[in-house]
């Protein structure tokens, strides 16, 4: 969930040139925050918008940290196997006890259940060994 709120910055200067230089510097700093300026003599008031992303779920919290997991990364995901016992890579789905109809696409974003189990310590993920 994204929240935004208005903020202000005040810039002053003893001369017009000093005020202009300081104001331009501050406007560059705030350029991505939709700044607007109003003046009262040698004082410039900059109004800008600050935005905060609040995660709505555990999956969003992990994604904010750069961790993106898909169903195929989950230990509860069961791929479909061929008759010879190898994974059938032609089939894009697999079995999942937490999916609505018992099936999940392997490239889908992992469900909230996986992240809850990671947080509780019931599931632990490991990094692959480096060669």
C-alpha positions in Angstrom: 0.0 0.0 0.0 1.4 3.4 -1.0 0.8 6.4 1.3 1.7 10.0 0.4 1.9 13.1 2.4 2.9 16.7 1.9 6.2 18.1 3.2 7.8 21.5 3.1 11.3 22.9 2.8 12.3 26.5 3.3 15.2 28.1 1.4 16.5 31.6 2.3 19.2 33.8 0.9 20.8 37.2 1.6 20.9 38.0 -2.1 18.8 37.1 -5.0 21.7 35.1 -6.5 22.3 33.2 -3.3 18.6 32.4 -3.0 18.5 31.3 -6.6 21.5 29.0 -6.2 20.2 27.4 -3.0 16.7 27.0 -4.4 18.0 25.4 -7.6 20.1 23.0 -5.6 17.1 22.0 -3.4 14.8 21.6 -6.4 17.3 19.2 -8.0 17.4 17.2 -4.8 13.6 17.1 -4.7 13.0 16.8 -8.4 11.3 13.4 -8.2 8.9 14.5 -5.5 6.8 17.0 -7.5 8.0 20.2 -5.9 6.2 23.5 -6.2 7.6 26.9 -5.0 6.1 30.0 -3.5 7.9 33.1 -2.5 7.8 35.7 0.3 10.5 38.2 -0.2 13.9 36.4 0.1 12.3 33.2 1.4 11.2 30.3 -0.9 8.8 27.7 0.4 9.0 24.4 -1.4 6.0 22.0 -1.1 6.6 18.4 -2.2 5.1 15.0 -1.9 6.7 12.2 0.1 5.6 8.7 -0.6 6.0 5.6 1.5 5.4 2.0 0.4 3.9 -0.1 3.2 3.9 -3.8 2.5 0.5 -5.4 2.6 1.7 -8.9 3.1 4.8 -10.9 4.0 5.4 -11.6 0.3 5.5 -7.8 -0.2 8.0 -7.4 2.7 10.3 -10.0 1.2 10.0 -8.5 -2.2 11.0 -5.1 -0.8 14.2 -6.8 0.5 14.9 -8.1 -3.0 13.7 -11.7 -2.4 11.3 -13.0 -5.0 10.2 -16.6 -4.8 8.1 -18.5 -7.2 6.1 -21.7 -6.6 8.9 -23.9 -8.0 11.1 -22.6 -5.1 8.6 -23.9 -2.6 9.2 -27.3 -0.9 5.4 -28.0 -1.1 5.4 -27.7 -4.9 5.2 -31.0 -6.6 6.3 -31.0 -10.2 4.7 -33.4 -12.7 6.9 -36.4 -13.7 7.2 -38.3 -16.9 7.0 -42.1 -17.0 10.8 -42.4 -16.8 10.8 -40.5 -13.4 12.2 -37.2 -14.7 10.4 -33.9 -14.3 8.2 -33.1 -17.3 9.4 -29.6 -18.2 6.7 -29.2 -20.9 4.1 -28.9 -18.1 4.1 -25.5 -16.5 2.1 -26.4 -13.4 2.5 -28.8 -10.5 0.7 -30.0 -7.4 0.3 -27.8 -4.4 -1.7 -28.5 -1.2 -2.2 -24.8 -0.6 -3.4 -23.8 -4.1 -7.1 -23.3 -4.6 -7.6 -26.3 -6.9 -4.5 -28.2 -5.8 -2.5 -27.0 -8.8 -0.1 -24.0 -9.1 1.9 -22.7 -12.0 5.6 -23.1 -11.3 6.5 -19.5 -12.3 3.7 -17.9 -10.2 4.6 -15.7 -7.3 4.9 -17.9 -4.2 1.8 -17.7 -1.9 1.6 -16.1 1.5 1.7 -19.5 3.2 5.3 -20.1 2.1 6.4 -16.8 3.6 4.5 -17.5 6.8 6.3 -20.8 7.1 9.6 -19.2 6.4 9.0 -16.6 9.1 7.9 -19.3 11.6 11.0 -21.4 10.9 9.0 -24.3 9.6 10.6 -23.8 6.2 14.2 -23.0 5.6 15.7 -22.0 2.3 19.3 -22.9 1.4 21.6 -21.2 -1.1 23.1 -23.5 -3.8 26.7 -24.5 -3.2 29.3 -22.5 -5.0 31.7 -24.5 -7.2 
